[in-house]
Amino acid sequence: MVHELIVFEGNNIRRTLYNNEWYFSVIDIVQTLSESKNARRYWSDLKIQLKEQEGFIELYEKIV
Protein backbone atom coordinates (compact mmCIF):
# COMPACT_ATOMS: atom_id res chain seq x y z
CA MET A 1 0.00 0.00 0.00
CA VAL A 2 1.34 3.44 -0.93
CA HIS A 3 0.22 6.58 0.91
CA GLU A 4 0.78 9.99 -0.68
CA LEU A 5 -0.31 13.59 -0.49
CA ILE A 6 -1.21 15.52 -3.60
CA VAL A 7 -1.87 19.23 -3.82
CA PHE A 8 -5.01 20.50 -5.55
CA GLU A 9 -5.79 24.22 -5.55
CA GLY A 10 -3.40 24.69 -2.64
CA ASN A 11 -5.01 21.98 -0.48
CA ASN A 12 -3.51 18.65 0.53
CA ILE A 13 -5.51 15.58 -0.46
CA ARG A 14 -4.57 12.21 0.96
CA ARG A 15 -4.56 9.21 -1.34
CA THR A 16 -3.65 5.54 -1.10
CA LEU A 17 -2.68 3.12 -3.84
CA TYR A 18 -4.26 -0.27 -3.23
CA ASN A 19 -4.40 -3.07 -5.82
CA ASN A 20 -3.29 -0.61 -8.53
CA GLU A 21 -6.23 1.73 -7.78
CA TRP A 22 -6.03 5.15 -6.15
CA TYR A 23 -8.38 5.89 -3.24
CA PHE A 24 -8.80 9.52 -2.19
CA SER A 25 -9.91 11.00 1.12
CA VAL A 26 -13.52 12.16 0.76
CA ILE A 27 -13.09 14.58 3.64
CA ASP A 28 -10.08 16.23 1.98
CA ILE A 29 -11.97 16.56 -1.31
CA VAL A 30 -15.06 17.98 0.42
CA GLN A 31 -12.81 20.46 2.24
CA THR A 32 -11.25 21.58 -1.04
CA LEU A 33 -14.46 21.87 -3.06
CA SER A 34 -16.79 23.30 -0.42
CA GLU A 35 -14.28 25.48 1.44
CA SER A 36 -16.18 24.45 4.57
CA LYS A 37 -14.57 25.10 7.94
CA ASN A 38 -15.80 21.72 9.18
CA ALA A 39 -15.56 19.27 6.26
CA ARG A 40 -16.48 16.21 8.37
CA ARG A 41 -19.74 17.84 9.46
CA TYR A 42 -20.44 19.05 5.92
CA TRP A 43 -19.98 15.49 4.57
CA SER A 44 -22.11 14.01 7.35
CA ASP A 45 -24.95 16.45 6.69
CA LEU A 46 -24.69 15.88 2.94
CA LYS A 47 -25.03 12.09 3.38
CA ILE A 48 -28.15 12.58 5.49
CA GLN A 49 -29.62 15.02 2.98
CA LEU A 50 -28.98 12.63 0.08
CA LYS A 51 -30.67 9.84 1.98
CA GLU A 52 -33.72 11.87 2.96
CA GLN A 53 -34.32 14.05 -0.09
CA GLU A 54 -32.86 12.08 -2.97
CA GLY A 55 -33.55 8.51 -1.86
CA PHE A 56 -29.93 7.42 -1.96
CA ILE A 57 -30.33 4.81 0.74
CA GLU A 58 -27.79 2.49 -0.86
CA LEU A 59 -25.15 5.23 -0.85
CA TYR A 60 -25.79 6.02 2.80
CA GLU A 61 -25.67 2.36 3.84
CA LYS A 62 -22.41 1.73 1.97
CA ILE A 63 -20.77 4.77 3.52
CA VAL A 64 -21.97 4.08 7.05
C-alpha positions as CSV (number, residue, x, y, z in Angstrom):
1,M,0.0,0.0,0.0
2,V,1.3,3.4,-0.9
3,H,0.2,6.6,0.9
4,E,0.8,10.0,-0.7
5,L,-0.3,13.6,-0.5
6,I,-1.2,15.5,-3.6
7,V,-1.9,19.2,-3.8
8,F,-5.0,20.5,-5.5
9,E,-5.8,24.2,-5.6
10,G,-3.4,24.7,-2.6
11,N,-5.0,22.0,-0.5
12,N,-3.5,18.7,0.5
13,I,-5.5,15.6,-0.5
14,R,-4.6,12.2,1.0
15,R,-4.6,9.2,-1.3
16,T,-3.6,5.5,-1.1
17,L,-2.7,3.1,-3.8
18,Y,-4.3,-0.3,-3.2
19,N,-4.4,-3.1,-5.8
20,N,-3.3,-0.6,-8.5
21,E,-6.2,1.7,-7.8
22,W,-6.0,5.2,-6.1
23,Y,-8.4,5.9,-3.2
24,F,-8.8,9.5,-2.2
25,S,-9.9,11.0,1.1
26,V,-13.5,12.2,0.8
27,I,-13.1,14.6,3.6
28,D,-10.1,16.2,2.0
29,I,-12.0,16.6,-1.3
30,V,-15.1,18.0,0.4
31,Q,-12.8,20.5,2.2
32,T,-11.2,21.6,-1.0
33,L,-14.5,21.9,-3.1
34,S,-16.8,23.3,-0.4
35,E,-14.3,25.5,1.4
36,S,-16.2,24.4,4.6
37,K,-14.6,25.1,7.9
38,N,-15.8,21.7,9.2
39,A,-15.6,19.3,6.3
40,R,-16.5,16.2,8.4
41,R,-19.7,17.8,9.5
42,Y,-20.4,19.0,5.9
43,W,-20.0,15.5,4.6
44,S,-22.1,14.0,7.4
45,D,-25.0,16.5,6.7
46,L,-24.7,15.9,2.9
47,K,-25.0,12.1,3.4
48,I,-28.2,12.6,5.5
49,Q,-29.6,15.0,3.0
50,L,-29.0,12.6,0.1
51,K,-30.7,9.8,2.0
52,E,-33.7,11.9,3.0
53,Q,-34.3,14.0,-0.1
54,E,-32.9,12.1,-3.0
55,G,-33.5,8.5,-1.9
56,F,-29.9,7.4,-2.0
57,I,-30.3,4.8,0.7
58,E,-27.8,2.5,-0.9
59,L,-25.2,5.2,-0.8
60,Y,-25.8,6.0,2.8
61,E,-25.7,2.4,3.8
62,K,-22.4,1.7,2.0
63,I,-20.8,4.8,3.5
64,V,-22.0,4.1,7.0
